[in-house]
Amino acid sequence: MLNKADILIKNASELVTLTGSKKPRIKDEMKELGIIEDGCLAIEGNKIIAVGRTKEVEKRVDMNKETKIIDASGKTVMPGFVDPHTHLIFAGSREDELTLKSKGATYLEILERGGGILSTVRKTRVASKEDLMKSAKRRLDTMLRFGTTTAEVKSGYGLTTEDEIKCLEVIKELNDIHPIDLVPTFLGAHSIPPEYKDKNDGDEYIDLIINKMLPIINERRLAEYCDVFCEKDVFSIAQSRRLLTDAKDFGLKAKIHADEITDLGGAELAAEIGAKTADHLLRSSNHGIKAMVKKGVIGVLLPAVPFALMEKEYADARKMIDNGLAIALATDLNPNCWTESMQFIIALACYQMKMSIEEAITASTINAAHAIDRADDIGSLEVGKKGDIIILDVPNHKHLPYHFGVNLVEKVIKKGRVVVDR
């Protein structure tokens, strides 16, 4: 008996499947997109039930008058984008810092002037849950229109027990009501709060996180990962190691903001503790990258950050890929790097980090899914996976970075339901 197709997408100029990725793709594997010309895909309920050429799939599924048929002639069909590093929950904005950056002010200099993270912390602390929900939902709506169907979301702009819990609650409630699936990460160690600045270089604040915040987060199951901004003048290697080790005892998996501004050894620490990902990696040493490769840590690169900071140096993606590091891409959506578009990230990866188009697409789909432990369900178009699919109004995948600055997404299908139709 044939399975009934609720949705049939047929005649795609290119069906980008990315099939067969039980592990994160590395080296030349990142160039293998599994493209099917005249492609077709069928969905029953929220799952993919058939993938192949149009005539083949039409013979393998049952269609009736209730089947929604989408003609994708001249278009590209691919998995929804997965954004594995965002700071979605925040209040206010920091547009005035753009002028400071244009005059040469660095990230840390702006922070010392009371701007940066601490500016957003002040605004987020006084914002109500309702206000945070409303602003974050608007950003999620934009992400969805640009093709993101799953995203990791961090706390980190509260920096008190009450406000960090508030932000994590917002993530949980948004996940219940929004089409985009959200993966929650606790980033209480995003910065040293101003009230702790003169207290043992952050040690007392790390004590607060471990003794007060983590037990509540564990009890209420508010996060899946614990992250830390491991950086000079923020949290040291020793502090980061202590926090992430204790977080594991509370059932949280580790992520690290590593080596963004200085080579502090964050990549090596990620390998040492078995972190799922190390993110940024602009200044990571060869030794650190090799250690990550050996331990299977995924590198999440965030090219919009140096772009937004007006820096000339980007993470050396070419070297990392050639050395066998699994790479994912993400927006790092935050008030200092405000973009909801993974399409823009793919363009930056190609133009500024010299990634091939195929590598950038892989890093934004299946490898990004591995970076948040969701690759069994999303990131590729395979039978049994969720029907998380985007249809691009372009004839082939090469248009993604080539035609930049616009939204190429025509339709978004999330869990087998059309949620965006332009």
C-alpha positions in Angstrom: 0.0 0.0 0.0 1.3 3.4 -1.0 1.8 6.1 1.6 -0.5 9.1 1.2 1.2 12.3 0.3 -0.1 15.4 2.0 2.3 17.6 0.2 4.1 16.9 -3.1 6.9 19.2 -4.3 7.8 18.3 -7.9 9.8 19.4 -10.9 12.5 21.2 -8.9 15.3 22.4 -11.0 17.5 21.3 -8.1 16.6 19.2 -5.1 19.5 19.7 -2.6 19.2 16.7 -0.4 22.5 16.5 1.6 21.7 12.9 2.3 23.8 10.4 4.2 25.4 12.5 7.0 25.5 10.4 10.2 28.5 12.5 11.3 29.3 16.1 10.6 30.8 16.5 7.1 34.5 17.4 6.8 36.9 18.3 4.0 35.6 17.3 0.6 32.4 15.8 2.1 31.3 19.4 2.6 31.1 19.8 -1.2 28.7 16.9 -1.7 25.2 18.3 -1.8 23.4 15.3 -3.2 21.6 17.3 -5.9 18.7 15.7 -7.8 17.7 17.4 -11.0 13.9 17.4 -11.8 13.6 16.6 -8.1 10.5 15.6 -6.1 9.7 15.2 -2.5 6.6 14.0 -0.7 5.5 14.7 2.9 3.0 12.8 5.0 2.0 14.5 8.2 5.3 16.2 9.4 7.7 13.7 7.9 9.3 13.2 4.5 8.2 9.9 2.9 9.8 10.0 -0.5 12.7 11.8 -2.3 13.9 11.3 -5.9 13.1 12.4 -9.4 9.6 13.5 -10.1 8.4 10.6 -12.2 9.8 8.1 -9.7 8.3 9.7 -6.6 4.9 10.1 -8.2 4.8 6.4 -8.7 5.7 5.7 -5.1 3.1 7.8 -3.3 -0.6 8.0 -3.2 -2.1 11.4 -4.3 -5.7 12.5 -4.1 -7.7 15.7 -4.3 -6.5 16.6 -0.8 -2.8 16.4 -1.7 -1.2 19.9 -1.9 1.0 19.9 -5.1 3.7 22.5 -5.4 5.3 23.0 -8.8 8.9 24.0 -8.2 9.8 24.3 -11.9 12.8 26.5 -12.2 13.4 26.6 -8.5 15.8 25.2 -5.9 14.4 23.1 -3.0 16.6 22.4 0.0 16.5 21.8 3.8 15.5 24.8 6.0 18.5 26.7 7.4 19.7 25.8 10.9 21.1 28.7 12.9 23.2 27.2 15.7 24.3 30.4 17.5 21.9 33.3 18.3 21.3 35.8 21.1 17.7 36.3 20.2 16.4 37.5 23.6 17.3 41.1 24.3 15.8 44.5 24.8 16.6 47.8 23.1 19.2 48.4 20.4 22.8 49.8 20.1 22.8 51.7 16.8 24.8 54.6 18.3 27.8 52.2 18.6 28.1 52.1 14.8 29.5 55.6 14.9 32.1 54.6 17.5 33.1 51.6 15.5 33.5 53.7 12.4 35.9 55.9 14.3 38.0 52.9 15.3 36.7 52.0 18.7 37.2 48.3 19.5 34.6 45.9 21.0 36.4 46.0 24.4 36.8 49.8 24.3 33.1 50.2 23.8 32.4 47.8 26.6 34.7 49.8 28.9 32.7 53.0 28.1 29.5 51.3 29.4 28.3 50.2 26.0 28.3 46.8 24.5 26.9 43.8 26.4 26.4 45.8 29.6 24.2 48.4 27.8 21.9 45.6 26.6 22.0 44.0 30.1 20.6 47.2 31.6 17.7 47.3 29.1 17.0 43.6 29.3 16.9 43.6 33.1 14.1 46.2 33.2 12.1 44.7 30.3 9.1 42.5 31.1 8.7 39.0 29.8 5.9 40.2 27.6 8.1 42.9 26.0 10.9 40.4 25.5 8.5 37.9 24.0 7.1 40.5 21.6 10.5 41.7 20.3 11.9 38.2 20.0 8.9 37.0 18.1 9.3 39.8 15.5 12.9 38.7 15.0 11.8 35.0 14.7 9.2 36.0 12.2 12.0 37.6 10.1 14.3 34.6 10.5 11.4 32.3 9.3 10.8 34.4 6.2 14.5 34.2 5.4 14.4 30.4 5.6 15.5 29.5 9.1 13.5 26.6 10.5 15.6 25.7 13.6 17.7 27.9 15.8 19.8 27.7 19.0 18.9 30.6 21.4 21.1 31.8 24.3 20.3 33.7 27.4 23.0 36.0 28.6 21.6 39.6 28.8 20.2 39.2 32.3 23.3 38.3 34.4 21.2 37.9 37.6 19.4 34.7 38.7 16.0 36.3 38.2 16.8 37.8 34.8 18.6 34.8 33.3 15.6 32.6 34.3 13.3 35.2 32.8 15.2 35.0 29.5 15.2 31.2 29.5 11.4 31.2 30.2 10.9 33.4 27.2 12.8 31.0 25.0 10.7 28.1 26.3 7.4 29.9 25.7 8.4 31.1 22.3 9.3 27.5 21.4 5.8 26.5 22.3 4.1 29.1 20.0 6.5 29.7 17.1 7.0 27.5 14.0 10.8 27.7 14.4 12.1 25.1 16.7 14.3 26.6 19.4 17.2 24.9 21.2 17.9 26.7 24.6 21.4 27.5 25.8 22.2 29.1 29.2 24.9 31.8 28.8 24.8 33.3 32.3 28.6 33.7 31.9 28.3 36.2 29.0 30.0 39.0 30.9 30.9 39.9 34.4 28.0 42.0 35.8 28.9 45.5 36.9 28.0 44.7 40.5 30.7 42.0 40.5 33.4 43.8 38.6 35.6 44.4 41.6 35.1 41.0 43.2 37.8 38.5 42.5 37.8 39.0 38.7 34.5 37.2 38.3 35.1 34.3 40.7 32.2 35.3 42.9 29.9 35.6 39.9 30.9 32.1 38.7 30.0 30.9 42.2 26.6 32.5 41.9 26.0 30.8 38.5 27.0 27.3 39.8 25.4 27.5 43.2 22.2 29.4 42.4 21.4 29.5 38.7 22.4 26.0 37.6 20.2 24.1 40.1 17.1 26.1 39.1 17.8 25.6 35.4 18.3 21.9 35.9 15.2 21.5 38.1 13.0 23.3 35.5 14.8 21.9 32.4 15.2 25.4 31.0 18.4 24.7 28.9 20.1 22.0 27.0 23.5 23.6 26.7 25.7 25.8 28.9 28.0 28.4 27.2 30.7 30.8 28.4 32.4 33.8 26.9 36.0 32.6 27.4 38.0 35.7 26.7 40.6 38.1 28.1 39.1 40.4 30.7 35.9 38.4 30.7 36.1 34.7 31.9 39.5 32.9 32.1 40.3 29.4 31.0 40.2 28.2 34.6 36.8 29.9 35.3 35.4 28.5 32.0 36.6 25.0 32.7 35.1 25.1 36.2 31.7 26.3 35.0 31.4 23.9 32.1 32.5 21.0 34.2 30.0 21.7 36.9 27.3 22.4 34.2 27.8 18.9 32.9 27.0 17.5 36.4 23.7 19.4 36.0 23.0 17.6 32.7 24.0 20.5 30.4 26.2 20.0 27.3 29.1 22.4 26.7 29.6 25.2 24.2 32.3 27.9 24.3 32.7 31.4 22.9 36.3 30.8 22.1 39.3 32.9 20.9 37.2 35.7 19.3 39.4 38.6 20.4 42.6 36.9 21.7 44.0 33.4 21.5 43.3 32.5 25.1 43.2 28.8 24.5 39.5 28.4 24.1 39.8 25.9 21.3 42.1 23.7 23.4 39.6 23.9 26.3 36.8 22.9 24.1 38.7 19.8 23.1 39.8 19.1 26.7 36.2 19.1 28.1 34.5 17.6 25.0 32.4 20.6 24.1 29.9 20.2 21.4 31.0 23.3 19.7 33.6 26.1 20.0 32.3 29.3 18.4 34.0 32.3 16.8 37.6 31.0 16.5 39.1 34.1 14.9 42.3 33.9 16.8 42.6 30.1 17.5 46.0 28.5 17.2 46.8 25.6 14.9 47.3 23.5 18.0 43.8 24.4 19.2 42.2 23.6 15.9 44.0 20.2 15.7 42.9 19.4 19.2 39.3 20.1 18.2 39.6 17.9 15.2 40.9 15.1 17.3 38.1 15.3 19.8 35.3 15.9 17.3 34.4 19.4 18.4 32.5 21.3 15.7 33.6 24.9 14.9 30.8 27.4 14.5 31.9 30.4 12.5 30.2 33.7 12.7 31.3 35.9 9.7 28.8 38.7 10.4 30.7 39.5 13.6 33.9 40.9 12.0 31.7 42.4 9.4 29.7 44.3 12.0 32.8 45.2 14.0 34.4 46.6 10.8 37.4 44.2 11.2 39.5 43.0 8.3 40.3 39.6 9.7 37.8 36.8 9.5 38.1 33.2 10.9 40.4 31.1 8.7 37.7 28.7 7.4 39.8 27.5 4.6 42.6 26.3 6.9 40.1 24.8 9.3 38.3 22.8 6.6 41.6 21.7 5.0 42.7 20.4 8.4 39.6 18.3 8.9 37.5 20.5 11.2 33.8 20.2 10.9 32.4 23.7 10.3 29.0 25.1 10.9 27.8 28.7 10.2 25.5 30.9 12.2 24.3 34.5 12.4 25.2 35.4 16.0 22.1 37.5 15.9 22.5 40.1 18.7 22.3 43.9 19.2 25.9 44.3 18.0 25.4 42.0 15.0 21.8 42.3 14.0 21.0 40.0 11.2 18.3 37.3 11.0 19.4 36.1 7.5 21.4 32.9 7.0 21.4 33.8 3.3 23.6 36.8 4.2 25.9 34.6 6.3 26.4 32.2 3.4 27.3 35.1 1.2 29.8 36.4 3.8 31.3 32.9 4.2 32.0 32.7 0.4 33.2 36.3 -0.1 35.1 36.9 3.1 36.2 33.4 4.3 36.7 31.8 0.9 34.4 28.9 1.6 33.0 27.3 -1.5 29.2 27.7 -2.1 28.7 24.0 -1.4 30.7 24.2 1.8 28.7 27.2 3.0 25.4 25.4 2.3 26.5 22.3 4.1 27.7 24.4 7.1 24.2 26.1 7.2 22.2 22.9 7.1 23.4 19.4 8.1 26.6 20.5 9.9 24.6 23.2 11.8 22.1 20.5 12.7 24.9 18.4 14.1 26.1 21.5 16.1 22.9 21.4 18.1 22.4 17.6 18.2 19.4 17.6 15.8 20.9 15.9 12.7 18.8 12.8 13.2 15.7 14.9 12.4 16.7 17.9 10.3 19.4 19.4 8.1 18.9 17.1 5.1 16.0 15.9 2.9 15.7 12.2 3.7 12.9 9.8 4.3 11.9 9.9 8.0 13.2 13.3 8.7 11.0 16.3 9.5 9.5 18.2 6.6 11.5 21.3 7.2 12.0 22.6 3.6 12.6 25.9 1.8 11.9 26.7 -1.8 14.2 29.3 -3.4 13.1 31.3 -6.4 16.4 30.6 -8.2 17.3 27.8 -10.7 20.3 26.5 -8.8 22.0 26.6 -5.4 24.9 28.8 -6.7 22.5 31.8 -6.6 22.4 31.8 -2.8 25.7 33.8 -2.3 25.7 35.2 -5.9 22.4 37.1 -5.6 22.9 38.7 -2.2 21.1 41.4 -0.2 17.6 40.1 -1.1 15.4 37.3 0.2 15.5 34.4 -2.3 13.1 32.3 -0.2 9.6 31.8 -1.8 8.1 29.2 0.5 9.0 27.7 3.9 7.5 24.4 5.0 7.9 23.6 8.6 7.0 20.1 9.9 5.0 19.5 6.8 3.0 22.7 6.9 3.5 25.7 4.6 4.2 28.6 7.0 5.6 31.2 4.5 4.3 31.6 1.0 5.6 34.7 -0.8 
